[in-house]
Every structure is written in C-alpha cells, then in structure tokens.
Amino acid sequence: MARTEAKARLKINKLLEEAGWILVDKENRKANVTVESHIKLEELGDDFENTKNGFIDYMLLGSDNFPLAVLEAKRESIHPLSAKEQSRDYANGAHARYIILSNGNIHYLWDTKEGNPEQIMRFPTQKSLEHFQTYTPNPQTLTSEVVSDDYIAQSQMPNFQQNPEWQAGDEQQEQFKQKNKLVIMRKYQLEAVHAIQQAAQKEKKRYLLEMATGTGKTLTCAAIIKLFLRTGNAKRVLFLVDRIELEEQAAKAFRDYLGKV
C-alpha cells in the first residue's frame, strides 16, 4: 500500500477507536468494524485508488450486528466528497443509512435520508448513529403546540394564573411577576418562535434568527428549546457560547426559565 494511503488509514483507524469503535475482537468485546472481505490488502499494490478490486470500505455495525454505516476511505491528497456517489451505491447495497467519507484529515457524515453530507470534526459513535436512526421528528406536533406570551412563565410556575394574587388585578399582577421573577415574552420574541413553527409547517428543518444585543436572545432560545423538548422533536440541545462568562450566564437563565419543563 502506498505510504500516503497507509497514513490515511492509520488516521482513520485512530479516529474510529477514539469514537469507541472496535476494530479487532477483544477478550470481552467483539469487533463492530469490518473491512470488505473480497478486498485483499496485498492485491492493492501502490495504486490504492485505481485498483480493480475497488476501495477499502469499512463497514460499521450496529449493536444488532447489522450494517449501520459505510466508511469510504480516500488517500490524503484526494477530497473525500469525490467518493460520494459511489459510496451511496455501496451503502444502498448494504442497507446502511449512514456514510462517512474521510481522507484522514477531512471527514463528512452523510445521512442518506436527510440531504447532503455535512463536515464533522470527529467520527460518530455507535450509540449516536443508532439514536439518530430511531429518532423521527414530528413537525405536526411542533406546529400545533400553542405558544403564548406566558409560555416561559408557565414553566417557571405552572398554573400561576390560578393564583389569587394574579387574579387580583393589573397592579397586583405586576407585583406578583416581580416577586416570583415570572417572565412574560415580548411580542417580537413570540413572533420569532411562531416563525420557527411556520417554517416547520413548510417542512423546513433549519432555522436562523438574528436578534440585536439586549433583545432577549437567551429568553427566545429558551422558548424554542421548550418547544422542541415538549413536542418530542429533540431530546438534547446543544447551546454554544464564545466565552465562559456567557456559559454560566446562559446556564443560570435556562435554569430560571425552564426549571419545570
């Protein structure tokens, strides 16, 4: 095998192991990665890409020992997306939904049921792929969820509107909100959440909101997170910030806003 191809293979093997994949049988754990048996390494020679026997294809197996993903390996000098169409045919033949394309340095994960390959920094675990495979979003529940200006307040204090202090009048309501730190969403924040619901109704799966500083982005995100969690369209949410201070601030805000979700 040419040195460049061997180097890519070594990197890919390491990435697989880092993601928890087992390349060879261990004492109490069976390998869940196989290489196509019809390809003999000694027949590859120095021309890995053009050998008549084809590419070295990794097959990643699920916990049921059935094919879960195909991993197409390219030499470092070749962009992994060049194997996109060929890998699709191979995955279809193996009845594997997922494809990983890699040259050891650049990697893509392709869910063949959900559009195009997306670049990734590390390989997915067996557990994560199996989770995605069994997870089915339900846009109908996303769009039918009623989101009003007290959507967050209801998480902070369920049924607060039944409290006698709240029912005593406008002045008492304001005091009640301040005392219990209840948050009522502003009109534009509510419209942002409704825009997500409207996009989902049109079968959109990606959403982008732009909001100025001080307009309550964290609060709006909390409402969107609650929407997805309550409707079963998410089980976990990743919230990214660019500074530790913002991480602590956001974590506290989410605890305050979503404590009773």
C-alpha positions in Angstrom: 0.0 0.0 0.0 1.4 3.4 -0.9 2.6 5.5 2.1 0.0 8.2 1.6 -2.8 5.7 1.7 -1.4 3.9 4.6 -1.1 7.2 6.5 -4.7 8.0 5.9 -5.8 4.5 7.0 -3.8 4.9 10.3 -5.5 8.2 11.0 -9.0 6.7 10.2 -8.3 3.7 12.4 -7.4 6.0 15.3 -10.5 8.2 14.8 -12.7 5.1 14.8 -11.1 3.9 18.1 -11.5 7.4 19.6 -15.2 7.2 18.8 -15.4 3.8 20.6 -15.5 1.5 17.5 -13.8 -1.8 18.0 -11.5 -2.8 15.1 -10.4 -6.2 16.4 -12.0 -8.7 18.7 -11.1 -8.2 22.4 -11.4 -10.5 25.3 -15.0 -9.5 26.2 -16.0 -7.3 23.3 -16.5 -8.3 19.7 -15.3 -6.1 16.8 -18.0 -3.9 15.3 -15.9 -2.7 12.3 -15.2 -4.9 9.3 -13.4 -4.4 6.0 -14.9 -5.8 2.9 -13.8 -9.4 2.7 -13.4 -9.5 -1.1 -10.6 -6.9 -1.0 -7.2 -8.4 -0.2 -4.6 -5.8 1.0 -1.7 -7.5 -0.8 -3.6 -7.0 -4.1 -3.8 -3.2 -3.7 -0.2 -2.6 -4.6 0.8 1.1 -4.8 -2.3 2.3 -6.6 -5.0 2.3 -3.9 -7.5 4.5 -5.8 -7.4 2.7 -9.1 -7.1 -1.0 -8.2 -9.6 -3.3 -10.0 -10.8 -4.6 -6.7 -12.2 -1.2 -5.6 -11.7 0.8 -2.4 -11.1 -0.3 1.1 -14.6 0.1 2.7 -15.1 0.0 6.4 -18.5 -1.3 7.5 -19.6 -0.1 10.9 -22.0 -2.4 12.6 -24.8 -1.6 15.0 -25.4 -3.3 18.3 -27.6 -5.8 16.5 -24.5 -6.7 14.3 -26.3 -5.4 11.2 -24.7 -2.7 8.9 -25.1 0.8 10.3 -22.7 2.9 8.3 -20.3 2.7 5.4 -17.0 4.5 5.8 -15.3 5.3 2.5 -11.5 6.0 2.8 -9.6 8.2 0.4 -5.9 9.0 0.3 -4.9 12.3 1.9 -4.4 14.1 -1.4 -8.0 13.4 -2.5 -11.1 15.2 -1.2 -13.4 12.7 0.4 -16.5 14.0 -1.3 -15.2 12.6 -4.6 -16.5 9.2 -3.3 -20.0 10.5 -2.6 -21.9 8.8 -5.4 -20.0 5.6 -5.3 -20.4 5.3 -1.6 -24.2 5.8 -1.9 -24.4 2.7 -4.2 -22.4 0.7 -1.7 -24.4 1.8 1.3 -27.7 1.0 -0.6 -26.4 -2.4 -1.3 -25.5 -3.0 2.4 -28.8 -1.4 3.6 -26.8 1.1 5.6 -28.4 4.5 6.1 -25.2 6.4 7.0 -22.0 7.1 5.1 -18.7 8.5 6.5 -16.4 10.0 3.9 -12.8 10.6 5.1 -9.2 11.0 3.9 -7.9 11.0 7.4 -7.9 14.8 7.7 -11.3 15.9 6.3 -14.5 14.0 7.2 -18.1 14.1 6.3 -21.1 12.4 7.7 -24.0 11.7 5.3 -27.5 10.7 6.4 -28.8 9.5 3.1 -32.3 10.1 4.2 -31.7 13.7 5.2 -29.9 15.5 2.4 -26.3 16.2 1.7 -23.0 15.2 3.6 -22.1 17.5 6.4 -18.5 18.1 7.6 -17.7 16.7 11.0 -14.7 17.1 13.3 -14.8 13.6 14.8 -16.4 10.3 13.9 -19.8 9.5 15.4 -20.2 6.8 18.0 -22.3 3.7 17.5 -24.8 4.9 20.1 -25.3 8.3 18.4 -25.9 6.7 15.0 -28.4 4.3 16.5 -30.1 7.1 18.2 -30.5 9.2 15.0 -31.7 6.1 13.2 -34.6 5.5 15.6 -35.4 9.2 16.1 -38.3 10.5 14.0 -39.1 14.2 14.1 -42.8 15.2 14.2 -43.3 18.6 12.6 -47.1 18.4 13.2 -46.6 18.5 17.0 -44.1 21.3 16.6 -46.6 23.5 14.7 -49.7 22.6 16.8 -48.1 23.5 20.1 -49.7 26.6 21.5 -47.1 29.2 22.3 -48.4 32.4 24.0 -46.6 35.2 25.9 -46.7 33.2 29.1 -45.0 30.2 27.6 -41.9 30.6 29.8 -43.9 31.8 32.8 -45.8 28.5 32.8 -42.5 26.6 33.1 -41.4 28.8 35.9 -44.7 28.5 37.8 -47.3 26.1 36.3 -50.9 27.4 36.5 -49.7 30.7 38.0 -52.8 32.4 36.5 -55.0 30.5 39.1 -53.2 32.2 41.9 -55.4 34.7 43.8 -52.7 37.3 43.8 -52.6 37.1 40.0 -56.3 37.4 39.7 -56.5 40.5 42.0 -55.8 43.0 39.2 -53.2 44.6 37.0 -51.2 46.3 39.8 -51.1 43.1 41.8 -50.1 41.1 38.7 -47.1 43.3 38.2 -46.1 42.8 41.8 -46.7 39.1 41.5 -44.5 38.9 38.5 -41.6 40.7 40.2 -41.9 38.7 43.4 -41.8 35.4 41.6 -39.5 36.6 38.7 -42.0 35.5 36.1 -41.1 36.3 32.6 -43.7 37.3 30.0 -42.4 37.2 26.5 -42.4 40.3 24.4 -44.3 40.5 21.1 -41.2 40.2 18.8 -39.9 37.3 20.9 -43.2 35.5 20.5 -43.2 36.2 16.7 -39.7 34.7 16.5 -41.0 31.4 18.0 -44.0 31.5 15.8 -41.7 31.9 12.7 -40.0 28.7 13.7 -43.4 26.9 13.8 -44.4 28.3 10.5 -41.2 27.2 8.9 -41.6 23.7 10.3 -45.1 23.6 8.8 -43.4 24.1 5.4 -41.2 21.1 6.2 -38.1 23.3 6.8 -35.5 21.7 9.1 -33.1 24.6 9.6 -33.8 27.9 11.1 -31.8 31.1 11.5 -32.9 34.0 13.8 -31.0 37.3 14.0 -31.6 39.5 17.1 -29.8 42.6 18.3 -28.0 42.8 21.6 -30.3 43.3 24.5 -33.5 42.0 22.8 -33.6 38.8 24.9 -32.0 36.1 22.7 -31.5 33.7 25.6 -35.1 34.0 26.6 -36.2 33.4 23.0 -33.9 30.4 22.7 -35.3 29.1 26.0 -38.8 29.2 24.5 -37.6 27.4 21.3 -35.8 24.8 23.4 -39.0 24.2 25.4 -41.0 23.9 22.2 -38.7 21.2 20.8 -38.4 19.3 24.0 -42.2 19.4 24.8 -43.2 18.2 21.3 -40.7 15.4 21.2 -38.7 17.0 18.4 -35.5 17.0 20.5 -34.1 15.0 23.4 -31.0 17.1 24.0 -30.0 20.6 22.9 -26.5 21.9 22.3 -26.2 25.7 23.1 -22.9 27.3 22.1 -21.3 30.4 23.5 -18.0 32.0 22.9 -17.0 32.8 26.5 -17.1 31.0 29.8 -18.9 34.0 31.3 -21.7 33.6 28.8 -21.9 29.9 29.5 -22.5 30.5 33.2 -25.0 33.3 32.4 -26.9 31.2 29.9 -27.0 28.1 32.2 -28.5 30.2 35.0 -31.0 31.7 32.7 -32.1 28.3 31.4 -32.5 27.0 34.9 -34.7 30.0 35.8 -36.7 29.9 32.6 -37.1 26.1 32.1 -36.9 24.6 35.6 -40.3 23.0 35.4 -40.3 21.8 31.8 
